[in-house]
């Protein structure tokens, strides 16, 4: 398994808002630590060159999956 994943911090600039910075997680790292969409995390600043990501808790799904109906079974 690869041990380093260089990436660039992305800036999103929306009109009338302050720029926001985004960090993306490579899928291999997310899978290795079990990170899933909806997980709550926070950063701890160890020093100016090192951050520590801490998982707060995993959120349960907020919506149920819809059951897909057959195309021919549409009510009129």
N, C-alpha and C positions, 0 to 999 in steps of 0.2 A: 504494500500500500504506500502510496506517495505520502510524504510527511510534510511538505510545504506546498502551499497554494497561494502564490502571489495574486493580488487583485488590486484594483484601483477603487478609491472611494468615489461614488457618483454624487453629483450635485443636481438637484431638481429645482429649477427656478420657475415658479408660477407667478403670473402677473399679480402684483399687489401683495405678495407674501414674501416672507423671508426665505432665502434658499434653505433647503433641507439636504442633509447628507445621508446617503444610503450605503450600507455595507451588505454585500451579498455573500451568502454562504455556499461554497461548492457543495454539490449534492453528496459527494463522497464523505465530507466531514459531517454534514447533517445526518446522514445515514449511520455513520459510526457512533455518534452520540445520541441517536434516537430523537433528533430535533424534528418536530412536526409543525405544520401550519397551526396557528392558534396557541402554541406554547408561549408562556410568558417568561421573559428573560430580562435581566438587567445587567448593565456593565458596572464593574468595579474598577476604579482607576488605581493601579498599583504604582505607577510612575508615568512620566511623560511618554515613555515608549512601550508601555505594557498595559493592556487591559485584560480583565478577567470576566468572562461571560458566566453568569449564574442563572440557572433555571429556577424560576420562582414556583411555578406549578403548571401543569397541563390543564387546559380548559376542556370541559366536556363539549361535544358538539352542541351548537345552539339550535340547529334545525334538523328535522328528520328528512331523510332522503325520500323524494317523491317516487311513487311507483309508476313506472312508465306503462301507459295503456297501449294496446295494439292499435295500429293505424286504422284498421277497418272498424274498430269498435267505438267510433266517435258518436256521442249522442247529438241529435239534431235539434 
